[in-house]
């Protein structure tokens, strides 16, 4: 079976790795892929926003299934395009991808269907947005409505910072069109957790939860990033809490999309804030999280290909997900300066051949932003590697992940040293 994976990051490398372990031995392609993905798939130089190029390749190469990794092609409508040509593709249509493409769309959906979330207002005019700050306590959260690569969120500690964030988004357009509309949201304290779910339009099937670390520096300091590390399973979501999440968050989502007529087959990423008995939705995304995928898929015992096909065929109710008992930790090795200005092209030293064993404890060096060069592999992004290891408990997985980080180096590298610890602010 020929499978095309759209994307070039750590998430796509983890997807490719998991698919390569399928007993059905699929023939894998990736567009555009990266140096790590190239070890398990044939990479083709087509960018994720070149929808016609992707379609043309899929038709000519007789691709039987396409799996979309990042959000941009989903929001642009790649699923609608492929399906209009009779091609199998995994991910929500453009109408469903709005859960990621517009924070205002998501907040309105949550409010409409009684799903708990923070108080908010949406504005398209700077003066009105600044005036609306009077209705919120500090800190307050300012979000660009559209796609901003996980960076369009500012937690403002005071009026000055909040106003500057609004000016940057709406006037200075630091996030481009994404900041033409902003969401002002009450700040929620607690611990963040992520629940990834397969959705076939009728059934929602959650994977075991993971905890992501968005801030650039230790102790959750610095700017928001696309994620500096994660671990699974979450140490704060037990069976009782997961039952509440299913009842209060996930089931109402299915009811809501059916009532609203929103088509959705693929992955729903639910970002949660948990504070004691309070559970609130921070965000929805329409694809697998990165770096959550790196610790989740490696623990899932099911054949990913089987689960994807069940989703497309609306058979998720027949699937029972099974999990390895080990814990997993992923530490992101990033380029100095990320998530702002950073340099590329530094040679990565000490990078081993990627492990392909299904039962291996790792470490697995998932490539997030790399490229093949004459002398080996070089950095090619803000997040460079997702170093992932498993262990019999969280402590062991964390030790093994950080030991693996020490064996790899490149100029101006940075990483958090507190991944796998509980941080509550």
FIDO-920320 format. One record per residue (C-alpha): residue number from 1; residue in one letter; x, y, z. Coordinates in steps of 0.001 Angstrom, whole numbers. Layout:
@i NUM&aa A&c1 X&c2 Y&c3 Z $
...
//
This chain:
@i 1&aa X&c1 0&c2 0&c3 0 $
@i 2&aa X&c1 1357&c2 3424&c3 -973 $
@i 3&aa X&c1 969&c2 6114&c3 1708 $
@i 4&aa X&c1 1850&c2 9804&c3 1412 $
@i 5&aa X&c1 2584&c2 11788&c3 4604 $
@i 6&aa X&c1 2298&c2 15556&c3 4211 $
@i 7&aa X&c1 4730&c2 17487&c3 6409 $
@i 8&aa X&c1 8339&c2 17848&c3 7471 $
@i 9&aa X&c1 8476&c2 17881&c3 11268 $
@i 10&aa X&c1 8860&c2 15654&c3 14287 $
@i 11&aa X&c1 5180&c2 14773&c3 14199 $
@i 12&aa X&c1 5504&c2 13497&c3 10644 $
@i 13&aa X&c1 8669&c2 11561&c3 11508 $
@i 14&aa X&c1 6790&c2 9890&c3 14391 $
@i 15&aa X&c1 3880&c2 9079&c3 12048 $
@i 16&aa X&c1 6263&c2 7640&c3 9460 $
@i 17&aa X&c1 8080&c2 5616&c3 12128 $
@i 18&aa X&c1 4815&c2 4172&c3 13448 $
@i 19&aa X&c1 3551&c2 3325&c3 9949 $
@i 20&aa X&c1 6873&c2 1653&c3 9109 $
@i 21&aa X&c1 6159&c2 -801&c3 11948 $
@i 22&aa X&c1 2802&c2 -1839&c3 10450 $
@i 23&aa X&c1 2595&c2 -5576&c3 9651 $
@i 24&aa X&c1 1202&c2 -4531&c3 6269 $
@i 25&aa X&c1 4580&c2 -3021&c3 5337 $
@i 26&aa X&c1 3315&c2 74&c3 3488 $
@i 27&aa X&c1 5441&c2 1945&c3 946 $
@i 28&aa X&c1 5900&c2 5408&c3 2463 $
@i 29&aa X&c1 6365&c2 8801&c3 824 $
@i 30&aa X&c1 6676&c2 12198&c3 2489 $
@i 31&aa X&c1 6233&c2 15724&c3 1139 $
@i 32&aa X&c1 8565&c2 17412&c3 1737 $
@i 33&aa X&c1 9906&c2 15268&c3 4605 $
@i 34&aa X&c1 13278&c2 15791&c3 6305 $
@i 35&aa X&c1 16585&c2 14006&c3 6872 $
@i 36&aa X&c1 15115&c2 11681&c3 9492 $
@i 37&aa X&c1 11943&c2 10851&c3 7608 $
@i 38&aa X&c1 14123&c2 9955&c3 4614 $
@i 39&aa X&c1 15371&c2 6917&c3 6553 $
@i 40&aa X&c1 11907&c2 5311&c3 6409 $
@i 41&aa X&c1 10190&c2 7053&c3 3460 $
@i 42&aa X&c1 10875&c2 8464&c3 3 $
@i 43&aa X&c1 10878&c2 12246&c3 306 $
@i 44&aa X&c1 9515&c2 14399&c3 -2528 $
@i 45&aa X&c1 10224&c2 18123&c3 -2701 $
@i 46&aa X&c1 6665&c2 19450&c3 -2549 $
@i 47&aa X&c1 5772&c2 22046&c3 74 $
@i 48&aa X&c1 2741&c2 21552&c3 2334 $
@i 49&aa X&c1 920&c2 24588&c3 902 $
@i 50&aa X&c1 1322&c2 23456&c3 -2727 $
@i 51&aa X&c1 -2023&c2 21674&c3 -2832 $
@i 52&aa X&c1 -2076&c2 21198&c3 -6596 $
@i 53&aa X&c1 1459&c2 19832&c3 -6519 $
@i 54&aa X&c1 522&c2 17382&c3 -3775 $
@i 55&aa X&c1 -2556&c2 16282&c3 -5703 $
@i 56&aa X&c1 -590&c2 15845&c3 -8927 $
@i 57&aa X&c1 2003&c2 13684&c3 -7164 $
@i 58&aa X&c1 -632&c2 11577&c3 -5402 $
@i 59&aa X&c1 -2405&c2 10869&c3 -8688 $
@i 60&aa X&c1 748&c2 10091&c3 -10687 $
@i 61&aa X&c1 2320&c2 7957&c3 -7923 $
@i 62&aa X&c1 -974&c2 6115&c3 -7371 $
@i 63&aa X&c1 -1021&c2 6978&c3 -3661 $
@i 64&aa X&c1 -3711&c2 4952&c3 -1898 $
@i 65&aa X&c1 -3827&c2 6934&c3 1356 $
@i 66&aa X&c1 -2613&c2 10404&c3 2330 $
@i 67&aa X&c1 -2116&c2 11448&c3 5957 $
@i 68&aa X&c1 -1939&c2 15189&c3 6648 $
@i 69&aa X&c1 451&c2 16218&c3 9412 $
@i 70&aa X&c1 382&c2 20033&c3 9780 $
@i 71&aa X&c1 -2546&c2 22394&c3 10079 $
@i 72&aa X&c1 -1877&c2 24715&c3 7128 $
@i 73&aa X&c1 -2902&c2 22369&c3 4281 $
@i 74&aa X&c1 -5964&c2 21295&c3 6294 $
@i 75&aa X&c1 -7108&c2 24903&c3 6746 $
@i 76&aa X&c1 -6404&c2 25528&c3 3045 $
@i 77&aa X&c1 -8706&c2 22643&c3 2084 $
@i 78&aa X&c1 -6373&c2 19848&c3 971 $
@i 79&aa X&c1 -8855&c2 17192&c3 2142 $
@i 80&aa X&c1 -11681&c2 18703&c3 105 $
@i 81&aa X&c1 -9398&c2 18846&c3 -2943 $
@i 82&aa X&c1 -8182&c2 15246&c3 -2666 $
@i 83&aa X&c1 -11656&c2 13861&c3 -1981 $
@i 84&aa X&c1 -13035&c2 15735&c3 -5005 $
@i 85&aa X&c1 -10628&c2 13622&c3 -7069 $
@i 86&aa X&c1 -11640&c2 10380&c3 -5382 $
@i 87&aa X&c1 -8507&c2 10054&c3 -3226 $
@i 88&aa X&c1 -8389&c2 8684&c3 328 $
@i 89&aa X&c1 -7020&c2 11292&c3 2732 $
@i 90&aa X&c1 -6918&c2 11419&c3 6525 $
@i 91&aa X&c1 -7838&c2 14742&c3 8131 $
@i 92&aa X&c1 -10846&c2 17047&c3 8508 $
@i 93&aa X&c1 -12249&c2 19027&c3 5614 $
@i 94&aa X&c1 -11807&c2 22796&c3 5500 $
@i 95&aa X&c1 -15038&c2 23354&c3 7456 $
@i 96&aa X&c1 -13792&c2 21127&c3 10278 $
@i 97&aa X&c1 -10259&c2 22540&c3 10190 $
@i 98&aa X&c1 -11749&c2 25892&c3 11240 $
@i 99&aa X&c1 -11431&c2 24599&c3 14804 $
@i 100&aa X&c1 -7741&c2 25331&c3 14319 $
@i 101&aa X&c1 -7973&c2 28035&c3 11698 $
@i 102&aa X&c1 -10068&c2 30358&c3 13873 $
@i 103&aa X&c1 -9944&c2 30665&c3 17656 $
@i 104&aa X&c1 -13134&c2 32744&c3 17537 $
@i 105&aa X&c1 -14906&c2 29891&c3 15699 $
@i 106&aa X&c1 -13782&c2 27461&c3 18389 $
@i 107&aa X&c1 -14740&c2 29709&c3 21309 $
@i 108&aa X&c1 -18204&c2 30278&c3 19832 $
@i 109&aa X&c1 -18645&c2 26506&c3 19374 $
@i 110&aa X&c1 -17598&c2 25832&c3 22969 $
@i 111&aa X&c1 -19996&c2 28456&c3 24303 $
@i 112&aa X&c1 -22847&c2 27266&c3 22087 $
@i 113&aa X&c1 -22544&c2 23674&c3 23291 $
@i 114&aa X&c1 -21877&c2 24291&c3 26959 $
@i 115&aa X&c1 -18281&c2 23035&c3 26907 $
@i 116&aa X&c1 -16298&c2 24723&c3 29702 $
@i 117&aa X&c1 -13817&c2 27384&c3 28587 $
@i 118&aa X&c1 -12529&c2 30767&c3 29733 $
@i 119&aa X&c1 -14514&c2 33994&c3 29398 $
@i 120&aa X&c1 -13610&c2 35787&c3 26175 $
@i 121&aa X&c1 -14315&c2 38592&c3 23709 $
@i 122&aa X&c1 -13449&c2 38805&c3 20003 $
@i 123&aa X&c1 -12464&c2 42055&c3 18283 $
@i 124&aa X&c1 -11435&c2 43240&c3 14823 $
@i 125&aa X&c1 -10823&c2 46921&c3 15725 $
@i 126&aa X&c1 -7834&c2 47979&c3 17830 $
@i 127&aa X&c1 -9635&c2 50720&c3 19799 $
@i 128&aa X&c1 -12469&c2 48364&c3 20740 $
@i 129&aa X&c1 -10003&c2 45644&c3 21739 $
@i 130&aa X&c1 -8052&c2 48020&c3 24000 $
@i 131&aa X&c1 -11302&c2 49248&c3 25581 $
@i 132&aa X&c1 -12385&c2 45632&c3 26198 $
@i 133&aa X&c1 -9336&c2 45044&c3 28420 $
@i 134&aa X&c1 -11192&c2 46881&c3 31198 $
@i 135&aa X&c1 -13480&c2 43864&c3 31533 $
@i 136&aa X&c1 -10630&c2 41463&c3 32337 $
@i 137&aa X&c1 -8308&c2 40937&c3 35273 $
@i 138&aa X&c1 -4563&c2 40519&c3 34874 $
@i 139&aa X&c1 -2843&c2 38495&c3 33668 $
@i 140&aa X&c1 -4974&c2 38370&c3 30517 $
@i 141&aa X&c1 -4508&c2 36241&c3 27412 $
@i 142&aa X&c1 -4301&c2 37814&c3 23937 $
@i 143&aa X&c1 -4630&c2 35431&c3 20984 $
@i 144&aa X&c1 -4333&c2 35983&c3 17250 $
@i 145&aa X&c1 -7449&c2 34418&c3 15750 $
@i 146&aa X&c1 -5754&c2 32635&c3 12844 $
@i 147&aa X&c1 -2799&c2 30297&c3 12359 $
@i 148&aa X&c1 444&c2 31481&c3 13952 $
@i 149&aa X&c1 2503&c2 28265&c3 14210 $
@i 150&aa X&c1 1686&c2 27884&c3 17913 $
@i 151&aa X&c1 3173&c2 31292&c3 18749 $
@i 152&aa X&c1 202&c2 33673&c3 18459 $
@i 153&aa X&c1 -579&c2 33799&c3 22177 $
@i 154&aa X&c1 592&c2 36439&c3 24663 $
@i 155&aa X&c1 -39&c2 36233&c3 28406 $
@i 156&aa X&c1 -30&c2 39898&c3 29408 $
@i 157&aa X&c1 775&c2 40672&c3 33038 $
@i 158&aa X&c1 -422&c2 44269&c3 32879 $
@i 159&aa X&c1 -2239&c2 46854&c3 30762 $
@i 160&aa X&c1 916&c2 48056&c3 28997 $
@i 161&aa X&c1 1885&c2 44566&c3 27820 $
@i 162&aa X&c1 -1697&c2 43766&c3 26790 $
@i 163&aa X&c1 -2035&c2 46937&c3 24718 $
@i 164&aa X&c1 1329&c2 46332&c3 23054 $
@i 165&aa X&c1 306&c2 42766&c3 22197 $
@i 166&aa X&c1 -2864&c2 44069&c3 20552 $
@i 167&aa X&c1 -890&c2 46712&c3 18619 $
@i 168&aa X&c1 1656&c2 44119&c3 17501 $
@i 169&aa X&c1 -1054&c2 41747&c3 16275 $
@i 170&aa X&c1 -3594&c2 44155&c3 14803 $
@i 171&aa X&c1 -1473&c2 47093&c3 13596 $
@i 172&aa X&c1 2085&c2 45817&c3 13233 $
@i 173&aa X&c1 741&c2 42477&c3 11936 $
@i 174&aa X&c1 3523&c2 40396&c3 13485 $
@i 175&aa X&c1 1397&c2 37316&c3 12722 $
@i 176&aa X&c1 141&c2 38581&c3 9366 $
@i 177&aa X&c1 -3542&c2 38013&c3 8588 $
@i 178&aa X&c1 -3868&c2 35825&c3 11692 $
@i 179&aa X&c1 -3954&c2 38961&c3 13852 $
@i 180&aa X&c1 -6651&c2 40835&c3 11926 $
@i 181&aa X&c1 -9039&c2 39392&c3 14495 $
@i 182&aa X&c1 -8032&c2 38844&c3 18143 $
@i 183&aa X&c1 -9497&c2 36903&c3 21036 $
@i 184&aa X&c1 -9112&c2 38387&c3 24517 $
@i 185&aa X&c1 -9472&c2 35664&c3 27088 $
@i 186&aa X&c1 -9500&c2 35389&c3 30875 $
@i 187&aa X&c1 -6320&c2 33787&c3 32225 $
@i 188&aa X&c1 -6757&c2 30310&c3 33659 $
@i 189&aa X&c1 -4317&c2 28927&c3 36211 $
@i 190&aa X&c1 -3529&c2 25250&c3 36610 $
@i 191&aa X&c1 -1704&c2 22564&c3 34676 $
@i 192&aa X&c1 -2006&c2 22123&c3 30930 $
@i 193&aa X&c1 -2649&c2 18705&c3 29431 $
@i 194&aa X&c1 -3300&c2 17504&c3 25909 $
@i 195&aa X&c1 -5755&c2 14835&c3 24789 $
@i 196&aa X&c1 -5492&c2 13650&c3 21181 $
@i 197&aa X&c1 -8554&c2 11927&c3 19758 $
@i 198&aa X&c1 -9474&c2 10007&c3 16628 $
@i 199&aa X&c1 -12844&c2 11262&c3 15344 $
@i 200&aa X&c1 -14957&c2 9634&c3 12607 $
@i 201&aa X&c1 -17929&c2 11986&c3 12848 $
@i 202&aa X&c1 -19898&c2 9598&c3 15057 $
@i 203&aa X&c1 -17355&c2 8343&c3 17588 $
@i 204&aa X&c1 -14537&c2 10107&c3 19422 $
@i 205&aa X&c1 -11726&c2 7855&c3 20623 $
@i 206&aa X&c1 -9124&c2 9479&c3 22896 $
@i 207&aa X&c1 -5495&c2 8459&c3 23033 $
@i 208&aa X&c1 -3750&c2 8431&c3 26398 $
@i 209&aa X&c1 -3129&c2 12041&c3 27476 $
@i 210&aa X&c1 192&c2 13848&c3 27307 $
@i 211&aa X&c1 1551&c2 17007&c3 28894 $
@i 212&aa X&c1 3226&c2 19621&c3 26718 $
@i 213&aa X&c1 5575&c2 22450&c3 27707 $
@i 214&aa X&c1 4926&c2 25529&c3 25557 $
@i 215&aa X&c1 7266&c2 28115&c3 27087 $
@i 216&aa X&c1 10805&c2 28459&c3 25787 $
@i 217&aa X&c1 12647&c2 28259&c3 29099 $
@i 218&aa X&c1 12737&c2 26269&c3 32351 $
@i 219&aa X&c1 10001&c2 26972&c3 34861 $
@i 220&aa X&c1 7597&c2 27945&c3 32077 $
@i 221&aa X&c1 9349&c2 31246&c3 31434 $
@i 222&aa X&c1 9797&c2 33071&c3 28131 $
@i 223&aa X&c1 7743&c2 33171&c3 24955 $
@i 224&aa X&c1 5280&c2 30571&c3 23737 $
@i 225&aa X&c1 6755&c2 28091&c3 21275 $
@i 226&aa X&c1 5422&c2 25207&c3 19240 $
@i 227&aa X&c1 6351&c2 22994&c3 22211 $
@i 228&aa X&c1 9657&c2 22337&c3 23998 $
@i 229&aa X&c1 8893&c2 18831&c3 25206 $
@i 230&aa X&c1 6235&c2 16490&c3 26475 $
@i 231&aa X&c1 5594&c2 13277&c3 28342 $
@i 232&aa X&c1 2953&c2 10549&c3 28409 $
@i 233&aa X&c1 892&c2 9377&c3 30178 $
@i 234&aa X&c1 -47&c2 12569&c3 32019 $
@i 235&aa X&c1 627&c2 12504&c3 35755 $
@i 236&aa X&c1 -2457&c2 14615&c3 36466 $
@i 237&aa X&c1 -5171&c2 12819&c3 34459 $
@i 238&aa X&c1 -6259&c2 9638&c3 36212 $
@i 239&aa X&c1 -9162&c2 7389&c3 35204 $
@i 240&aa X&c1 -11700&c2 9448&c3 37133 $
@i 241&aa X&c1 -10600&c2 12708&c3 35549 $
@i 242&aa X&c1 -10475&c2 11099&c3 32107 $
@i 243&aa X&c1 -14069&c2 9946&c3 32601 $
@i 244&aa X&c1 -15076&c2 13541&c3 33321 $
@i 245&aa X&c1 -13190&c2 14769&c3 30243 $
@i 246&aa X&c1 -15040&c2 12220&c3 28134 $
@i 247&aa X&c1 -18423&c2 13244&c3 29558 $
@i 248&aa X&c1 -17927&c2 17028&c3 29781 $
@i 249&aa X&c1 -15602&c2 17739&c3 26842 $
@i 250&aa X&c1 -15422&c2 14969&c3 24258 $
@i 251&aa X&c1 -19008&c2 13706&c3 24055 $
@i 252&aa X&c1 -20401&c2 17270&c3 23699 $
@i 253&aa X&c1 -17964&c2 17839&c3 20831 $
@i 254&aa X&c1 -19480&c2 14963&c3 18862 $
@i 255&aa X&c1 -22999&c2 16140&c3 19665 $
@i 256&aa X&c1 -22029&c2 19683&c3 18689 $
@i 257&aa X&c1 -20551&c2 18896&c3 15281 $
@i 258&aa X&c1 -23570&c2 16765&c3 14453 $
@i 259&aa X&c1 -25997&c2 19515&c3 15472 $
@i 260&aa X&c1 -24027&c2 22167&c3 13591 $
@i 261&aa X&c1 -23457&c2 20005&c3 10511 $
@i 262&aa X&c1 -19660&c2 20300&c3 10729 $
@i 263&aa X&c1 -17914&c2 17432&c3 8901 $
@i 264&aa X&c1 -15016&c2 16070&c3 10925 $
@i 265&aa X&c1 -12965&c2 12931&c3 10292 $
@i 266&aa X&c1 -9412&c2 12851&c3 11535 $
@i 267&aa X&c1 -7700&c2 14041&c3 14696 $
@i 268&aa X&c1 -9067&c2 16420&c3 17310 $
@i 269&aa X&c1 -6402&c2 17846&c3 19607 $
@i 270&aa X&c1 -7917&c2 19117&c3 22867 $
@i 271&aa X&c1 -5757&c2 21474&c3 24916 $
@i 272&aa X&c1 -6954&c2 21522&c3 28523 $
@i 273&aa X&c1 -6262&c2 23555&c3 31647 $
@i 274&aa X&c1 -6843&c2 21563&c3 34821 $
@i 275&aa X&c1 -7016&c2 23226&c3 38220 $
@i 276&aa X&c1 -8338&c2 20943&c3 40936 $
@i 277&aa X&c1 -11888&c2 20043&c3 39959 $
@i 278&aa X&c1 -12013&c2 22661&c3 37202 $
@i 279&aa X&c1 -11487&c2 21501&c3 33612 $
@i 280&aa X&c1 -11495&c2 24045&c3 30784 $
@i 281&aa X&c1 -10737&c2 23825&c3 27081 $
@i 282&aa X&c1 -7888&c2 26119&c3 26049 $
@i 283&aa X&c1 -7919&c2 25216&c3 22370 $
@i 284&aa X&c1 -8893&c2 22748&c3 19708 $
@i 285&aa X&c1 -6519&c2 21729&c3 16944 $
@i 286&aa X&c1 -7414&c2 19676&c3 13890 $
@i 287&aa X&c1 -4317&c2 17460&c3 13746 $
@i 288&aa X&c1 -1889&c2 15523&c3 15884 $
@i 289&aa X&c1 98&c2 17672&c3 18285 $
@i 290&aa X&c1 3819&c2 18190&c3 18000 $
@i 291&aa X&c1 5632&c2 17079&c3 20166 $
@i 292&aa X&c1 2762&c2 15103&c3 21754 $
@i 293&aa X&c1 2771&c2 12691&c3 18805 $
@i 294&aa X&c1 6359&c2 11714&c3 19553 $
@i 295&aa X&c1 5430&c2 10284&c3 22978 $
@i 296&aa X&c1 1942&c2 9033&c3 22137 $
@i 297&aa X&c1 2298&c2 6934&c3 18984 $
@i 298&aa X&c1 5371&c2 5111&c3 20273 $
@i 299&aa X&c1 3288&c2 3940&c3 23273 $
@i 300&aa X&c1 262&c2 2895&c3 21201 $
@i 301&aa X&c1 319&c2 -846&c3 20491 $
@i 302&aa X&c1 -2312&c2 -717&c3 17721 $
@i 303&aa X&c1 -1394&c2 -626&c3 14051 $
@i 304&aa X&c1 -1792&c2 3076&c3 13170 $
@i 305&aa X&c1 -2839&c2 2180&c3 9624 $
@i 306&aa X&c1 -5727&c2 81&c3 10951 $
@i 307&aa X&c1 -6962&c2 2925&c3 13186 $
@i 308&aa X&c1 -6730&c2 5473&c3 10367 $
@i 309&aa X&c1 -8745&c2 3254&c3 8042 $
@i 310&aa X&c1 -11364&c2 2672&c3 10748 $
@i 311&aa X&c1 -11683&c2 6444&c3 11137 $
@i 312&aa X&c1 -12211&c2 7019&c3 7421 $
@i 313&aa X&c1 -14748&c2 4185&c3 7256 $
@i 314&aa X&c1 -16618&c2 5376&c3 10388 $
@i 315&aa X&c1 -15731&c2 2181&c3 12289 $
@i 316&aa X&c1 -13993&c2 3715&c3 15305 $
@i 317&aa X&c1 -16569&c2 2161&c3 17612 $
@i 318&aa X&c1 -14979&c2 -1200&c3 16742 $
@i 319&aa X&c1 -11484&c2 -113&c3 17841 $
@i 320&aa X&c1 -9994&c2 -531&c3 21320 $
@i 321&aa X&c1 -6725&c2 1296&c3 21781 $
@i 322&aa X&c1 -4014&c2 -598&c3 23646 $
@i 323&aa X&c1 -1011&c2 949&c3 25368 $
@i 324&aa X&c1 2472&c2 -51&c3 26353 $
@i 325&aa X&c1 2966&c2 199&c3 30141 $
@i 326&aa X&c1 6143&c2 2267&c3 29780 $
@i 327&aa X&c1 6224&c2 6037&c3 30148 $
@i 328&aa X&c1 7689&c2 8269&c3 27424 $
@i 329&aa X&c1 9478&c2 11628&c3 27570 $
@i 330&aa X&c1 10390&c2 13866&c3 24618 $
@i 331&aa X&c1 12896&c2 16715&c3 24969 $
@i 332&aa X&c1 13049&c2 19225&c3 22126 $
@i 333&aa X&c1 16515&c2 20347&c3 21075 $
@i 334&aa X&c1 16051&c2 23778&c3 19506 $
@i 335&aa X&c1 18124&c2 26466&c3 17824 $
@i 336&aa X&c1 19292&c2 29341&c3 20021 $
@i 337&aa X&c1 16941&c2 32316&c3 19711 $
@i 338&aa X&c1 13850&c2 30182&c3 19007 $
@i 339&aa X&c1 10952&c2 31042&c3 18810 $
@i 340&aa X&c1 12218&c2 34388&c3 17480 $
@i 341&aa X&c1 15308&c2 34821&c3 15267 $
@i 342&aa X&c1 17594&c2 31806&c3 14951 $
@i 343&aa X&c1 20254&c2 30512&c3 12579 $
@i 344&aa X&c1 20152&c2 27374&c3 10425 $
@i 345&aa X&c1 22705&c2 25112&c3 8807 $
@i 346&aa X&c1 24718&c2 23909&c3 11811 $
@i 347&aa X&c1 26044&c2 20362&c3 11508 $
@i 348&aa X&c1 24520&c2 17964&c3 14056 $
@i 349&aa X&c1 27178&c2 15870&c3 15796 $
@i 350&aa X&c1 26638&c2 12449&c3 17405 $
@i 351&aa X&c1 23350&c2 11634&c3 15688 $
@i 352&aa X&c1 22936&c2 7835&c3 15592 $
@i 353&aa X&c1 21149&c2 5702&c3 13012 $
@i 354&aa X&c1 17423&c2 5831&c3 13765 $
@i 355&aa X&c1 15989&c2 2830&c3 15620 $
@i 356&aa X&c1 13116&c2 1011&c3 13905 $
@i 357&aa X&c1 12245&c2 -1584&c3 16545 $
@i 358&aa X&c1 8648&c2 -1741&c3 17743 $
@i 359&aa X&c1 9540&c2 -2725&c3 21296 $
@i 360&aa X&c1 12714&c2 -682&c3 21654 $
@i 361&aa X&c1 12817&c2 1771&c3 24580 $
@i 362&aa X&c1 14730&c2 4254&c3 22445 $
@i 363&aa X&c1 16084&c2 6785&c3 22408 $
@i 364&aa X&c1 14354&c2 7858&c3 19199 $
@i 365&aa X&c1 15722&c2 10992&c3 17556 $
@i 366&aa X&c1 12683&c2 12411&c3 15794 $
@i 367&aa X&c1 13749&c2 15061&c3 13291 $
@i 368&aa X&c1 11774&c2 18296&c3 13605 $
@i 369&aa X&c1 13848&c2 20651&c3 11468 $
@i 370&aa X&c1 16768&c2 19005&c3 9675 $
@i 371&aa X&c1 18212&c2 18629&c3 6208 $
@i 372&aa X&c1 20741&c2 16301&c3 4615 $
@i 373&aa X&c1 24034&c2 18013&c3 3696 $
@i 374&aa X&c1 27313&c2 16771&c3 2239 $
@i 375&aa X&c1 28872&c2 16158&c3 5661 $
@i 376&aa X&c1 25784&c2 14633&c3 7308 $
@i 377&aa X&c1 22676&c2 16236&c3 8820 $
@i 378&aa X&c1 22285&c2 19946&c3 9605 $
@i 379&aa X&c1 19781&c2 22094&c3 11470 $
@i 380&aa X&c1 16968&c2 23516&c3 9347 $
@i 381&aa X&c1 14430&c2 24945&c3 11778 $
@i 382&aa X&c1 13706&c2 26395&c3 15197 $
@i 383&aa X&c1 12936&c2 23025&c3 16696 $
@i 384&aa X&c1 15569&c2 20596&c3 15481 $
@i 385&aa X&c1 15185&c2 17220&c3 17236 $
@i 386&aa X&c1 12587&c2 15590&c3 19479 $
@i 387&aa X&c1 14694&c2 13246&c3 21599 $
@i 388&aa X&c1 12304&c2 10599&c3 22934 $
@i 389&aa X&c1 12891&c2 7709&c3 25314 $
@i 390&aa X&c1 10749&c2 5241&c3 27237 $
@i 391&aa X&c1 11208&c2 3829&c3 30727 $
@i 392&aa X&c1 9381&c2 1693&c3 33235 $
@i 393&aa X&c1 8288&c2 4897&c3 34996 $
@i 394&aa X&c1 8416&c2 8638&c3 34307 $
@i 395&aa X&c1 11643&c2 9093&c3 36222 $
@i 396&aa X&c1 13442&c2 6422&c3 34191 $
@i 397&aa X&c1 12062&c2 7723&c3 30880 $
@i 398&aa X&c1 13163&c2 11241&c3 31795 $
@i 399&aa X&c1 16689&c2 10091&c3 32727 $
@i 400&aa X&c1 17062&c2 8143&c3 29492 $
@i 401&aa X&c1 15794&c2 11046&c3 27366 $
@i 402&aa X&c1 18224&c2 13528&c3 28917 $
@i 403&aa X&c1 21101&c2 11066&c3 28660 $
@i 404&aa X&c1 20317&c2 10840&c3 24943 $
@i 405&aa X&c1 20255&c2 14638&c3 24624 $
@i 406&aa X&c1 23813&c2 14779&c3 25996 $
@i 407&aa X&c1 25116&c2 12581&c3 23168 $
@i 408&aa X&c1 24041&c2 14987&c3 20400 $
@i 409&aa X&c1 25225&c2 18541&c3 19810 $
@i 410&aa X&c1 25106&c2 21449&c3 17377 $
@i 411&aa X&c1 26055&c2 25099&c3 17596 $
@i 412&aa X&c1 23786&c2 27395&c3 19618 $
@i 413&aa X&c1 21503&c2 24551&c3 20714 $
@i 414&aa X&c1 19017&c2 25070&c3 23539 $
@i 415&aa X&c1 16647&c2 22814&c3 25453 $
@i 416&aa X&c1 14602&c2 22862&c3 28628 $
@i 417&aa X&c1 15934&c2 20854&c3 31560 $
@i 418&aa X&c1 12603&c2 20377&c3 33365 $
@i 419&aa X&c1 10583&c2 18280&c3 30894 $
@i 420&aa X&c1 8804&c2 15535&c3 32833 $
@i 421&aa X&c1 8367&c2 17598&c3 36001 $
@i 422&aa X&c1 5079&c2 19047&c3 37216 $
@i 423&aa X&c1 4851&c2 22829&c3 36853 $
@i 424&aa X&c1 1846&c2 24784&c3 38117 $
@i 425&aa X&c1 1718&c2 28549&c3 37791 $
//
